Amino acid sequence: GKETQERADFIVRRLGDRGSNLSSFIENIVRSHLDEYGEDIEKWRKL
């Protein structure tokens, strides 16, 4: 919802004002998910 979006925006602004911070923040999240679930994704691909 809107509240969640505003909270996320607030957190991102606290981390830094540059737009690149958001993309690197997201990139880190995606990368950590890929590290955690990479093996599962490989299994699903083979199905």
Buried (B, 14 or more C-beta within 10 A) or exposed (E): EEEEEEEEEEEBEEEEEEEEBBEBBEEEEEEEEEEEEEEEEEEEEEE
